[in-house]
Amino acid sequence: MKRLISITLLLMFLFGNAHSQLKVGDKIPSFQLKDQDGQLFDINSVLGKQPLVIYFYPKDETRGCTAEACSFRDNYEQFTAKGVKVIGISSDGVTSHKNFATHHKLPFTLLSDTSNTVRKQFGVPRKMFIPGRVTYIVNKEGVIIHTFNNLMDGEKHVAEALTALEKL
């Protein structure tokens, strides 16, 4: 029995535990984080006003995360045409986000979650030792209408988001 518990805990540590991950129908938690300009962003300032795409990604300037961010950038007009605010969140600091946004001309909000507090509130699972990549599509009332969890294909998060927004 002890061995089974040990193996289960090891697997949860290595591959993440999605049991606490927010799902469709859940309301997103209230949070405040600094954006790439060092300004405090309060999620409550946009709830009730517009739908949201909130995507969690592992790290600025890595191949997969750059491809994902640039795909959101390249499709940004499709999101704004639907009145949607795009928000990217990682544990990188404000300076890293500023450099990342400037380098790739990212027109959307990047939030710095250095303590992983918001990542934990959303229950974003880890894969091995890598922070997970999960996208949440949220209606203007703050209720999740779609989630997509795929660590390896960052660009597919954009297609999933656009498809899910057709339901609004």
MIMARNU-242325 format. One record per residue: residue number from 1; x, y, z of N, C-alpha, C, O, CB in turn; residue in three letters. Coordinates in pm, whole numbers, plus 50000, padded with zeros to 5 digits. Glycine has a CB too. Example, Ala and Ser with C-alpha at 12.3 -4.5 7.8 and 13.67 -1.06 7.14 Angstrom:
# MIMARNU-242325
<1 <51319 49431 50780> <51230 49550 50780> <51320 49670 50780> <51424 49668 50846> <51131 49553 50905> 'Ala'>,
<2 <51285 49775 50708> <51367 49894 50714> <51290 50003 50787> <51341 50114 50804> <51408 49940 50572> 'Ser'>,
END
This chain:
# MIMARNU-242325
<1 <50082 49881 50000> <50000 50000 50000> <50086 50126 50000> <50058 50220 49927> <49907 50000 50120> 'Met'>,
<2 <50192 50127 50083> <50281 50243 50087> <50346 50265 49951> <50365 50379 49907> <50389 50225 50196> 'Lys'>,
<3 <50381 50155 49886> <50444 50166 49755> <50349 50229 49654> <50391 50313 49574> <50491 50028 49705> 'Arg'>,
<4 <50222 50190 49655> <50122 50245 49564> <50105 50395 49588> <50097 50472 49493> <49988 50173 49581> 'Leu'>,
<5 <50100 50435 49714> <50088 50577 49746> <50211 50652 49699> <50199 50761 49644> <50068 50597 49898> 'Ile'>,
<6 <50328 50596 49718> <50453 50660 49675> <50456 50677 49524> <50495 50782 49473> <50574 50579 49720> 'Ser'>,
<7 <50416 50574 49452> <50414 50580 49305> <50313 50684 49259> <50341 50761 49167> <50381 50441 49244> 'Ile'>,
<8 <50196 50687 49321> <50093 50785 49285> <50143 50927 49308> <50126 51013 49221> <49965 50761 49366> 'Thr'>,
<9 <50204 50952 49421> <50258 51086 49449> <50368 51123 49351> <50374 51237 49306> <50312 51092 49593> 'Leu'>,
<10 <50454 51029 49318> <50560 51056 49221> <50502 51091 49085> <50546 51187 49022> <50653 50934 49209> 'Leu'>,
<11 <50404 51015 49040> <50341 51043 48911> <50272 51179 48910> <50280 51252 48812> <50241 50934 48875> 'Leu'>,
<12 <50205 51213 49020> <50140 51344 49029> <50245 51455 49022> <50223 51558 48958> <50058 51356 49159> 'Met'>,
<13 <50360 51435 49089> <50466 51535 49087> <50525 51549 48947> <50547 51660 48900> <50576 51498 49187> 'Phe'>,
<14 <50550 51437 48882> <50614 51442 48750> <50520 51488 48640> <50560 51564 48552> <50668 51307 48715> 'Leu'>,
<15 <50397 51443 48644> <50308 51468 48531> <50193 51562 48561> <50109 51586 48475> <50254 51339 48484> 'Phe'>,
<16 <50189 51616 48682> <50084 51712 48715> <49957 51644 48760> <49937 51525 48738> <50055 51801 48596> 'Gly'>,
<17 <49872 51722 48821> <49746 51672 48872> <49638 51767 48823> <49624 51878 48874> <49746 51660 49027> 'Asn'>,
<18 <49561 51723 48724> <49460 51809 48664> <49326 51804 48736> <49230 51868 48693> <49440 51771 48519> 'Ala'>,
<19 <49319 51727 48848> <49191 51716 48918> <49141 51851 48967> <49020 51872 48973> <49205 51620 49034> 'His'>,
<20 <49230 51941 49003> <49188 52070 49054> <49184 52178 48946> <49159 52295 48975> <49281 52113 49166> 'Ser'>,
<21 <49208 52138 48822> <49207 52234 48712> <49066 52286 48690> <48970 52209 48688> <49262 52170 48584> 'Gln'>,
<22 <49053 52418 48672> <48923 52476 48640> <48873 52416 48509> <48951 52383 48420> <48932 52632 48629> 'Leu'>,
<23 <48741 52401 48500> <48683 52338 48383> <48565 52420 48332> <48524 52519 48393> <48638 52195 48416> 'Lys'>,
<24 <48511 52378 48219> <48396 52446 48159> <48284 52456 48263> <48250 52359 48329> <48347 52371 48031> 'Val'>,
<25 <48229 52576 48274> <48121 52603 48369> <48169 52668 48498> <48089 52725 48572> <48050 52475 48402> 'Gly'>,
<26 <48301 52659 48525> <48357 52723 48645> <48375 52872 48621> <48401 52915 48509> <48491 52658 48684> 'Asp'>,
<27 <48360 52949 48727> <48389 53093 48722> <48537 53111 48753> <48591 53045 48842> <48298 53175 48823> 'Lys'>,
<28 <48602 53200 48680> <48744 53221 48705> <48763 53296 48837> <48677 53374 48878> <48809 53299 48588> 'Ile'>,
<29 <48876 53272 48902> <48901 53342 49028> <48939 53488 49004> <48984 53526 48896> <49013 53271 49106> 'Pro'>,
<30 <48919 53567 49106> <48961 53706 49103> <49113 53709 49125> <49165 53636 49209> <48886 53791 49213> 'Ser'>,
<31 <49183 53794 49050> <49327 53805 49070> <49378 53940 49020> <49312 54009 48941> <49401 53692 48998> 'Phe'>,
<32 <49496 53975 49068> <49567 54095 49024> <49712 54055 49001> <49774 53988 49084> <49556 54211 49129> 'Gln'>,
<33 <49767 54097 48887> <49908 54073 48855> <49961 54195 48781> <49884 54273 48725> <49926 53944 48770> 'Leu'>,
<34 <50092 54210 48781> <50154 54318 48703> <50167 54276 48558> <50197 54161 48526> <50293 54355 48761> 'Lys'>,
<35 <50142 54374 48469> <50156 54348 48325> <50298 54380 48280> <50384 54414 48361> <50054 54430 48245> 'Asp'>,
<36 <50321 54368 48150> <50455 54388 48095> <50505 54532 48110> <50623 54559 48090> <50456 54350 47949> 'Gln'>,
<37 <50416 54624 48144> <50456 54763 48167> <50470 54795 48316> <50495 54910 48354> <50355 54858 48103> 'Asp'>,
<38 <50454 54693 48400> <50466 54713 48544> <50340 54767 48609> <50340 54799 48728> <50578 54806 48571> 'Gly'>,
<39 <50231 54777 48532> <50104 54827 48586> <50024 54711 48646> <50026 54600 48592> <50021 54898 48474> 'Gln'>,
<40 <49956 54735 48755> <49874 54633 48818> <49748 54611 48735> <49671 54705 48711> <49839 54673 48963> 'Leu'>,
<41 <49727 54489 48693> <49609 54451 48616> <49515 54374 48708> <49555 54275 48770> <49648 54365 48489> 'Phe'>,
<42 <49390 54420 48717> <49289 54354 48799> <49188 54290 48704> <49124 54360 48625> <49219 54455 48897> 'Asp'>,
<43 <49173 54159 48711> <49082 54089 48621> <48940 54142 48634> <48863 54137 48538> <49084 53938 48649> 'Ile'>,
<44 <48904 54192 48752> <48769 54245 48774> <48741 54370 48691> <48625 54408 48673> <48749 54277 48920> 'Asn'>,
<45 <48846 54433 48640> <48827 54552 48557> <48775 54518 48417> <48727 54607 48347> <48959 54629 48545> 'Ser'>,
<46 <48783 54392 48377> <48735 54353 48244> <48617 54257 48249> <48545 54241 48150> <48848 54290 48166> 'Val'>,
<47 <48596 54192 48364> <48481 54101 48375> <48352 54181 48362> <48339 54290 48418> <48484 54023 48510> 'Leu'>,
<48 <48259 54125 48290> <48132 54192 48266> <48135 54284 48146> <48032 54338 48105> <48092 54270 48388> 'Gly'>,
<49 <48254 54302 48088> <48268 54394 47975> <48299 54322 47844> <48252 54365 47738> <48377 54494 48003> 'Lys'>,
<50 <48376 54214 47850> <48417 54147 47727> <48460 54003 47755> <48501 53971 47867> <48530 54225 47659> 'Gln'>,
<51 <48452 53918 47653> <48504 53782 47667> <48657 53787 47676> <48721 53885 47636> <48458 53693 47548> 'Pro'>,
<52 <48713 53679 47730> <48858 53673 47750> <48916 53544 47695> <48851 53439 47697> <48892 53687 47897> 'Leu'>,
<53 <49038 53553 47647> <49121 53436 47622> <49237 53451 47717> <49318 53543 47704> <49168 53424 47469> 'Val'>,
<54 <49246 53361 47814> <49355 53362 47911> <49439 53238 47885> <49392 53125 47901> <49302 53365 48059> 'Ile'>,
<55 <49563 53260 47844> <49647 53144 47818> <49770 53145 47907> <49839 53246 47921> <49689 53141 47670> 'Tyr'>,
<56 <49796 53030 47967> <49914 53009 48051> <50019 52940 47966> <49989 52845 47894> <49880 52925 48179> 'Phe'>,
<57 <50142 52988 47974> <50250 52930 47896> <50374 52918 47984> <50386 52989 48084> <50280 53015 47770> 'Tyr'>,
<58 <50467 52829 47948> <50583 52805 48034> <50684 52918 48047> <50720 52955 48159> <50653 52687 47985> 'Pro'>,
<59 <50732 52975 47934> <50845 53067 47946> <50861 53155 47823> <50848 53109 47710> <50973 52989 47970> 'Lys'>,
<60 <50889 53284 47848> <50919 53378 47739> <51040 53331 47659> <51133 53270 47712> <50944 53520 47796> 'Asp'>,
<61 <51036 53360 47530> <51148 53340 47437> <51190 53195 47416> <51300 53169 47366> <51264 53417 47486> 'Glu'>,
<62 <51105 53100 47454> <51133 52961 47418> <51062 52934 47286> <50968 53004 47250> <51088 52861 47531> 'Thr'>,
<63 <51106 52832 47216> <51054 52807 47081> <50901 52793 47079> <50833 52863 47004> <51118 52682 47023> 'Arg'>,
<64 <50847 52702 47160> <50703 52678 47159> <50622 52797 47207> <50515 52827 47152> <50671 52559 47244> 'Gly'>,
<65 <50672 52863 47309> <50599 52978 47365> <50604 53097 47270> <50508 53173 47261> <50657 53018 47502> 'Cys'>,
<66 <50714 53114 47201> <50724 53222 47102> <50630 53195 46986> <50563 53286 46938> <50869 53236 47052> 'Thr'>,
<67 <50625 53070 46940> <50535 53035 46830> <50389 53060 46871> <50310 53112 46792> <50554 52887 46788> 'Ala'>,
<68 <50356 53023 46993> <50219 53044 47042> <50186 53193 47050> <50082 53237 47000> <50201 52979 47181> 'Glu'>,
<69 <50274 53272 47112> <50251 53416 47126> <50241 53483 46990> <50155 53569 46969> <50363 53481 47208> 'Ala'>,
<70 <50328 53446 46897> <50324 53507 46764> <50199 53465 46687> <50149 53542 46604> <50449 53468 46685> 'Cys'>,
<71 <50148 53346 46714> <50022 53305 46652> <49906 53387 46707> <49817 53426 46632> <49998 53154 46675> 'Ser'>,
<72 <49906 53412 46837> <49804 53502 46893> <49818 53642 46832> <49719 53706 46799> <49816 53510 47049> 'Phe'>,
<73 <49942 53687 46817> <49966 53819 46754> <49914 53821 46611> <49845 53916 46572> <50118 53852 46756> 'Arg'>,
<74 <49946 53719 46534> <49907 53716 46393> <49755 53707 46373> <49703 53746 46268> <49975 53599 46324> 'Asp'>,
<75 <49686 53656 46473> <49541 53643 46466> <49469 53743 46557> <49348 53733 46580> <49500 53501 46503> 'Asn'>,
<76 <49544 53838 46608> <49492 53932 46708> <49368 54008 46658> <49274 54030 46734> <49600 54031 46747> 'Tyr'>,
<77 <49369 54048 46532> <49254 54122 46477> <49126 54040 46480> <49018 54095 46497> <49283 54166 46334> 'Glu'>,
<78 <49138 53909 46464> <49019 53822 46472> <48961 53824 46614> <48840 53820 46633> <49054 53676 46429> 'Gln'>,
<79 <49049 53830 46713> <49003 53836 46852> <48941 53972 46882> <48833 53979 46941> <49120 53809 46949> 'Phe'>,
<80 <49008 54079 46842> <48954 54212 46872> <48825 54238 46797> <48738 54309 46846> <49057 54320 46838> 'Thr'>,
<81 <48810 54182 46677> <48686 54197 46601> <48568 54134 46676> <48454 54176 46658> <48699 54134 46462> 'Ala'>,
<82 <48596 54035 46758> <48493 53970 46839> <48481 54035 46977> <48403 53989 47061> <48524 53819 46854> 'Lys'>,
<83 <48559 54141 47001> <48556 54210 47129> <48626 54135 47240> <48597 54157 47358> <48415 54234 47168> 'Gly'>,
<84 <48719 54047 47205> <48786 53960 47302> <48920 54019 47346> <48996 54071 47264> <48808 53820 47242> 'Val'>,
<85 <48947 54011 47475> <49077 54051 47530> <49162 53925 47547> <49119 53827 47606> <49061 54126 47668> 'Lys'>,
<86 <49284 53931 47493> <49380 53821 47503> <49479 53852 47614> <49535 53962 47621> <49454 53797 47366> 'Val'>,
<87 <49500 53754 47702> <49591 53770 47816> <49681 53647 47823> <49632 53534 47830> <49512 53791 47950> 'Ile'>,
<88 <49812 53669 47822> <49908 53561 47842> <49967 53569 47981> <49997 53679 48029> <50019 53566 47735> 'Gly'>,
<89 <49984 53454 48047> <50037 53451 48184> <50148 53347 48194> <50131 53233 48153> <49925 53421 48286> 'Ile'>,
<90 <50262 53390 48250> <50368 53295 48284> <50436 53344 48412> <50403 53450 48465> <50472 53281 48166> 'Ser'>,
<91 <50530 53267 48458> <50601 53304 48582> <50718 53397 48557> <50789 53434 48651> <50650 53179 48652> 'Ser'>,
<92 <50740 53436 48432> <50847 53530 48402> <50815 53667 48463> <50698 53701 48482> <50869 53542 48249> 'Asp'>,
<93 <50918 53744 48492> <50902 53875 48552> <50858 53981 48452> <50851 53957 48331> <51029 53918 48616> 'Gly'>,
<94 <50828 54098 48504> <50781 54210 48423> <50883 54246 48314> <50844 54266 48198> <50755 54333 48513> 'Val'>,
<95 <51011 54254 48348> <51113 54291 48249> <51121 54189 48136> <51131 54226 48019> <51251 54304 48317> 'Thr'>,
<96 <51115 54062 48172> <51117 53957 48070> <50996 53971 47978> <51010 53961 47856> <51118 53818 48135> 'Ser'>,
<97 <50878 53994 48035> <50757 54012 47954> <50769 54134 47864> <50729 54128 47747> <50634 54025 48044> 'His'>,
<98 <50823 54242 47916> <50838 54364 47836> <50929 54338 47717> <50897 54376 47604> <50895 54480 47922> 'Lys'>,
<99 <51042 54272 47742> <51136 54240 47634> <51073 54145 47532> <51090 54163 47411> <51263 54177 47691> 'Asn'>,
<100 <51000 54045 47580> <50933 53947 47494> <50828 54017 47406> <50823 53994 47285> <50866 53836 47579> 'Phe'>,
<101 <50746 54102 47467> <50641 54173 47394> <50701 54268 47291> <50650 54279 47179> <50552 54251 47492> 'Ala'>,
<102 <50808 54336 47329> <50872 54430 47236> <50939 54356 47121> <50921 54392 47004> <50977 54517 47310> 'Thr'>,
<103 <51014 54252 47153> <51087 54174 47053> <50994 54116 46947> <51029 54114 46829> <51164 54061 47120> 'His'>,
<104 <50875 54069 46987> <50785 54003 46893> <50662 54086 46859> <50569 54037 46796> <50741 53870 46950> 'His'>,
<105 <50662 54214 46901> <50553 54306 46871> <50417 54247 46912> <50323 54243 46833> <50552 54340 46721> 'Lys'>,
<106 <50411 54201 47037> <50288 54140 47089> <50193 54251 47134> <50228 54330 47222> <50319 54042 47205> 'Leu'>,
<107 <50074 54258 47077> <49980 54367 47107> <49887 54341 47226> <49801 54424 47255> <49897 54395 46986> 'Pro'>,
<108 <49903 54230 47293> <49811 54193 47400> <49882 54195 47535> <50003 54213 47543> <49750 54055 47374> 'Phe'>,
<109 <49806 54176 47640> <49854 54183 47778> <49929 54056 47817> <49881 53944 47794> <49737 54207 47874> 'Thr'>,
<110 <50047 54074 47875> <50122 53965 47936> <50128 53993 48086> <50164 54104 48127> <50267 53949 47874> 'Leu'>,
<111 <50093 53894 48166> <50092 53912 48311> <50199 53827 48376> <50223 53712 48337> <49953 53877 48369> 'Leu'>,
<112 <50263 53885 48476> <50372 53821 48548> <50320 53755 48676> <50276 53822 48768> <50483 53923 48581> 'Ser'>,
<113 <50327 53623 48678> <50282 53544 48793> <50403 53473 48854> <50411 53350 48853> <50171 53440 48750> 'Asp'>,
<114 <50497 53553 48906> <50625 53497 48953> <50610 53398 49067> <50694 53310 49084> <50716 53610 48998> 'Thr'>,
<115 <50506 53409 49144> <50484 53314 49256> <50395 53197 49215> <50367 53109 49296> <50422 53387 49376> 'Ser'>,
<116 <50348 53196 49090> <50258 53092 49037> <50126 53085 49113> <50060 52981 49112> <50327 52957 49042> 'Asn'>,
<117 <50088 53193 49177> <49963 53196 49254> <49842 53178 49164> <49753 53098 49194> <49952 53328 49332> 'Thr'>,
<118 <49837 53252 49055> <49721 53245 48965> <49722 53112 48890> <49616 53052 48869> <49723 53363 48864> 'Val'>,
<119 <49839 53066 48851> <49851 52934 48787> <49789 52827 48877> <49718 52739 48830> <50001 52900 48756> 'Arg'>,
<120 <49817 52836 49006> <49762 52739 49103> <49612 52759 49120> <49538 52661 49133> <49832 52752 49239> 'Lys'>,
<121 <49565 52884 49120> <49421 52910 49132> <49344 52846 49017> <49234 52794 49036> <49393 53062 49136> 'Gln'>,
<122 <49402 52849 48898> <49339 52790 48781> <49362 52638 48776> <49296 52567 48700> <49392 52856 48653> 'Phe'>,
<123 <49457 52590 48856> <49488 52447 48858> <49561 52400 48734> <49545 52286 48693> <49363 52369 48875> 'Gly'>,
<124 <49641 52488 48674> <49714 52451 48553> <49818 52344 48590> <49906 52369 48672> <49783 52577 48489> 'Val'>,
<125 <49807 52227 48530> <49898 52117 48566> <50038 52137 48509> <50058 52207 48410> <49842 51986 48518> 'Pro'>,
<126 <50133 52073 48574> <50271 52069 48526> <50290 51940 48448> <50221 51841 48474> <50374 52080 48645> 'Arg'>,
<127 <50381 51940 48355> <50422 51820 48283> <50570 51800 48310> <50654 51879 48267> <50393 51831 48127> 'Lys'>,
<128 <50600 51695 48381> <50735 51672 48431> <50770 51793 48518> <50703 51819 48617> <50840 51651 48312> 'Met'>,
<129 <50873 51866 48481> <50913 51985 48558> <50876 52114 48486> <50920 52222 48524> <51063 51982 48587> 'Phe'>,
<130 <50796 52101 48381> <50761 52216 48296> <50622 52266 48332> <50527 52187 48339> <50769 52178 48146> 'Ile'>,
<131 <50607 52397 48355> <50473 52452 48377> <50385 52423 48256> <50431 52432 48142> <50479 52605 48405> 'Pro'>,
<132 <50260 52390 48279> <50170 52354 48170> <50132 52469 48079> <50153 52586 48110> <50046 52294 48226> 'Gly'>,
<133 <50075 52431 47965> <50026 52527 47865> <49876 52501 47850> <49835 52402 47789> <50102 52512 47725> 'Arg'>,
<134 <49795 52589 47907> <49650 52573 47903> <49587 52706 47865> <49628 52812 47911> <49595 52523 48041> 'Val'>,
<135 <49486 52698 47779> <49411 52816 47737> <49267 52804 47787> <49204 52699 47775> <49415 52834 47583> 'Thr'>,
<136 <49218 52914 47843> <49080 52922 47892> <49006 53027 47811> <49052 53141 47798> <49076 52956 48045> 'Tyr'>,
<137 <48890 52989 47758> <48803 53085 47690> <48693 53118 47791> <48625 53029 47841> <48744 53027 47553> 'Ile'>,
<138 <48676 53247 47819> <48591 53293 47928> <48488 53391 47873> <48524 53485 47802> <48674 53357 48041> 'Val'>,
<139 <48360 53369 47904> <48259 53465 47859> <48268 53592 47944> <48343 53597 48041> <48115 53403 47869> 'Asn'>,
<140 <48191 53694 47906> <48208 53821 47978> <48166 53816 48123> <48204 53903 48201> <48132 53928 47910> 'Lys'>,
<141 <48089 53716 48161> <48050 53701 48301> <48158 53630 48384> <48144 53616 48505> <47919 53623 48311> 'Glu'>,
<142 <48265 53587 48318> <48374 53523 48390> <48361 53372 48401> <48431 53310 48481> <48384 53580 48526> 'Gly'>,
<143 <48273 53313 48321> <48253 53168 48324> <48330 53105 48208> <48324 53151 48094> <48101 53133 48315> 'Val'>,
<144 <48402 52998 48239> <48481 52928 48136> <48387 52853 48042> <48303 52775 48086> <48582 52830 48202> 'Ile'>,
<145 <48403 52878 47911> <48320 52808 47812> <48400 52703 47736> <48342 52618 47668> <48260 52907 47714> 'Ile'>,
<146 <48534 52708 47747> <48618 52609 47677> <48758 52612 47739> <48807 52717 47778> <48625 52640 47523> 'His'>,
<147 <48820 52495 47746> <48961 52487 47787> <49035 52402 47685> <48978 52315 47620> <48976 52427 47930> 'Thr'>,
<148 <49163 52430 47672> <49247 52350 47585> <49382 52334 47652> <49447 52432 47688> <49262 52415 47444> 'Phe'>,
<149 <49425 52209 47671> <49548 52177 47740> <49637 52096 47646> <49609 51979 47619> <49519 52099 47871> 'Asn'>,
<150 <49743 52159 47598> <49836 52090 47509> <49972 52158 47522> <49989 52271 47477> <49786 52091 47361> 'Asn'>,
<151 <50066 52090 47583> <50197 52148 47607> <50279 52164 47479> <50353 52261 47466> <50273 52064 47705> 'Leu'>,
<152 <50267 52072 47387> <50357 52068 47272> <50315 52155 47154> <50402 52200 47079> <50371 51929 47226> 'Met'>,
<153 <50188 52181 47136> <50142 52253 47017> <50080 52387 47056> <49958 52402 47060> <50041 52169 46939> 'Asp'>,
<154 <50167 52484 47084> <50121 52616 47126> <50034 52686 47024> <49939 52755 47061> <50239 52702 47156> 'Gly'>,
<155 <50064 52668 46897> <49987 52736 46793> <49844 52684 46784> <49754 52758 46742> <50055 52719 46659> 'Glu'>,
<156 <49821 52560 46822> <49687 52504 46816> <49594 52572 46917> <49472 52568 46902> <49691 52353 46841> 'Lys'>,
<157 <49652 52633 47020> <49571 52704 47120> <49493 52818 47055> <49380 52847 47095> <49661 52759 47233> 'His'>,
<158 <49551 52882 46957> <49484 52993 46889> <49365 52942 46809> <49257 53000 46817> <49583 53067 46796> 'Val'>,
<159 <49384 52835 46733> <49274 52778 46654> <49162 52732 46746> <49045 52754 46716> <49324 52660 46567> 'Ala'>,
<160 <49197 52667 46857> <49096 52621 46953> <49018 52740 47010> <48896 52735 47024> <49164 52542 47068> 'Glu'>,
<161 <49090 52846 47043> <49026 52965 47099> <48928 53027 47000> <48815 53061 47036> <49131 53068 47141> 'Ala'>,
<162 <48972 53043 46876> <48884 53104 46776> <48760 53019 46751> <48650 53073 46735> <48960 53125 46645> 'Leu'>,
<163 <48776 52888 46746> <48662 52798 46727> <48565 52809 46845> <48444 52816 46826> <48711 52653 46711> 'Thr'>,
<164 <48619 52810 46967> <48534 52818 47086> <48459 52950 47092> <48346 52956 47141> <48618 52801 47212> 'Ala'>,
<165 <48521 53056 47044> <48456 53189 47049> <48337 53197 46955> <48252 53285 46970> <48556 53298 47014> 'Leu'>,
<166 <48329 53108 46859> <48214 53106 46769> <48086 53072 46846> <47976 53103 46802> <48236 53005 46655> 'Glu'>,
<167 <48102 53006 46963> <47986 52968 47045> <47924 53087 47116> <47810 53080 47161> <48027 52863 47148> 'Lys'>,
<168 <47998 53197 47128> <47946 53314 47201> <47847 53392 47119> <47794 53493 47165> <48062 53406 47243> 'Leu'>,
END
